[in-house]
Amino acid sequence: MERTGAKSSFKHALKGARPLLGVRTQIDSPMVAEALGFCGFDYVYIDMEHSHADLRSVMQQCQAVAATPAHPVVRISSNDSVLIQQLLDLGVQNIVVPMIDTADDARSAVAATRYPPDGIRSVSRVHRGNRYGADADYAKHAGDSICVIVQAETRTALSNIDAIASVPGLDGVLFGPADLSADLGFIGQADHPEVSAAILKAIGRIRAAGAYAGMSTNDPVKAREWLAAGCHFVSAAGDMALMVAQARRVSAEALKGQ
């Protein structure tokens, strides 16, 4: 499992009074993920949806982050019960499922993380998640530390947000502002006032349902604003965007006056 003896689970941290700050990684490198884990963030958000990361590389990134103060959180590419099971067997505890539009979608995601009779996860006797069989009681307590977060990224999801956030076993709802803004008619304008207003309204409904609201942004100032607005976990930047922006700044500075 992706924690040391001194580090509680991400799910436990999410329940704390202090909101959590994260950073996204698309570069698909254990060294990059590890470096980000030492940069003051509470979690490193490993992206499988918009990167070429596969099961092996995700496991390696999670292993790297486990040695840092941060928690690894993995966004998968779709609501795929087989992929969810494979990641859980690899020891991934914190999974973000994109494009969830209904409570049934959310129930399906949660069910994939639970053993029968509470879900549909297949039982394996020896895997990395149960410490290769050393954790004999893993199947009994696995759900205590598995964190399930779904993404609301469409107007349909917004209309169903109360039912989605109320699904038993669901821990959080994360807004995908890029896709949501596109679906609302403002593609490329994730910070459009109408998009922000819709998200702000939904945050209160998520919290009222007993779930945690999350957000992604590329602006640390916006990150502070979303935390102040009631989000309990926010990723404030992405590694690819940070690298490209810094590289462009350096090249422009070096060529100034040429």
N, C-alpha and C positions, 0 to 999 in steps of 0.2 A: 504494500500500500504506500501511497505517496506522502508519507509523513515520517518524521523521526520521533523518538520517544519524547522529545521536549516540545513537539508541535501538535496542537490539537487539530481536529479535522476542520476543513473549510466550513462544513455545515455548522459545527460548533461556533466557529468564528463569526459566521453570518448571523447567529442569534445574539451576538454580543451587542453592547450599547454603541460601540464605535462603528461607523460606516467603513466599508472596505474599498480600497483603491487598487485598481489593476492596470495592467499593460498588456496589449495584444501582441502576439508574435505570429508572423506569416512566413518567416525566413526558413523555418523547418530545420533548425540547427540546435542540437543539445547545448552547445557552447553559448549561443545567443540566449537561449531560454535561461540557462544558468546565470549568465551575466545580468539579465533583467531581474532575476530573483534576488540579486544583491543590491538592487537600486532603490529600495525603500517601498516597494509595492507589496500589498497584501497577497496578491495573486497574479499569476502569469496565465493569460488567456490564450491557450494554444488552439489555433484555428485550422480545422480540417476542411471547412467549407470553401474558403477562398485561398487555398494554398495547395501544394502537391504533397502534403503530409500524408503518410500512410500509418498503419497500425504499428509497425516497427519503429518508425521515427517518432511517433507520438509517445510510445513507451520510453524511448531513450530521452526525450525531452522531459517527461515526467520524472524519470530517474534523476536527471540533472537538477531540476527544480526542487526535488525532495531534499537536497542537501543545502538549500537556501532557506531564509526565513519565510519565503512566499509559498503559496499553495498552487498547484497546477489545476487549471480548469480547462476542460477540453470542449470545444464546439465541434459537433459532428456535422456531416454534410446534409443529412436528412433524417427524418423520423424513422429510422431503420432499426428494428428490434434486434436483428442479428449483429449489426455493428455495435449497438449498445452492449450486448452481451459480451462480445469480444473485448471491448474496452474494459468492462468490469472485470473480466477474467484476467486482464493484463494488470489489474490493480488500480485503474483509474476510478476515482471516487466521485468526481465532480463533472457532470456532463450538461452541456447546453444543447438543446434541440431546437433548430431553427424552424421558421415558417409554421408555427402552430396557430391555427385559426379557430378551433373549437375546443370545447371541453373534452369531447371524444378523442381529439388529437392528443391532448394533454394526458388523458387517462391511458392512452396507448403507450406514451413515452414512459410514464411512471410504471406501468405494468411490466415493461421490458427490464426494469431494474429490480424487480421483486420476484422471489421464488414463489411457487404455488404453496398455498391456495390464494395468495395475495396478488400474484402476477404470473408471467409466462416465462421468466428466465429459466433456462435449462441448467441443471445441476451438474457440475463437474467436480470430481473428488480432489484433483490436484491442479492448481493454477497459481499464477503469481498473486492474484487477489487474496487467496487464503494462505499465502506464504508457503506455497507448494505443499499444502496439506498440513503444515505445522499448526495452523489455527483450526482446530477440530470443530469449534463452534461457529465458524464463519457464517454458515448458512442461517444460523439462528439470529445473528446480530448485524448482518451486513447492511440491512436497511437503516440502521442507526446512524451510519456515517456516510451513506451515499446521498449526494446532493443533486437533485433534479431541477434544472432551470430550463424554462421554455422561452422562446422568442416570439414576441408579438410584432409583426411586421406588415400587417395589412389593415385596411379599414374593417374587414370582417372580424379580425382578431380584436380590435378595439370594441366592436359592438358586442363581443362575447367575453369581455375581459373579466366580468364578475364571475361567470361560470368557470372560466379557465383558472383563475386564481384560487377558486374554492375546491379544486380537485384534491382529494386526499393524497398525501404523499408528495405533492408538489411543493418545492421550497421557494422558488422565485420566478418572476416574469421579467425578462430582459427585453427592452425595446431595441429594435433594429431601425435606427432613424433613416438610414439610406434607403432601404426598401420601403419603409413606411411613407417617407416623403414622396417616393415615386408613385405609390399606390394612391396617395392623396392628391396627386396631380402636380407635385412640386419636385420633380426629379432633379437631383443635384443640389437641392436646397434643404439639407437635413435640419438646418437651424431656422427654417421659415417659421414665422410667428404662428401660423395656423397648425403646423406640425407640432411645435412646442406646446401650444395650448391643448392639443388633443392628448399629448403624452402627460402633461401636468394633471389633467382631469383623470386620466387612467391611473396615475400613481396613487391617488387617494383611494380609488376603488380596490386596487390590489392590496394596499395596506389594510383596508377595512375587512378584506376577506382573510386576513391573517398570513398573507404571503409577503415576500420581500420584492421590492421593485429595483430594477437595475437599468443602467444606461451605458452606452458607448459613445465616446466623443474623441476628437483629436485636439481638443483645446483645454488646457488645464484650468482656465478661468471658467469655461462652461462646465467642467467637471465639478468645480466647487459649487456652481449654481445648481446643478442637478442634485448634489448631495444635500444642499440646503433646502431643495424642493421636496425632499422626502425619499430619494433613492438611497438604498442601503449599500449598494455596491455599484461602482462606476469604473470603467476602464477609460483612462485619460489619454491614451496614445497608442499608436501601433509602430512596431519596429521598422517596417519597410518605409512608412511615411517619415519617421524620424530620420532614418539614414539618408533618404533621398533629399529631404529638406536641408539637412546639414551639409550634404555633399554639394548641393547647388549653391548654398551660402558660401562655402569655402571657395568653390571655383569662381564665383562672381567676385568675391573679395580679392582673390589672387590675380584676376585678370583686370581689375579696376584700373582704368587709365591706359590700357593697352590698345 
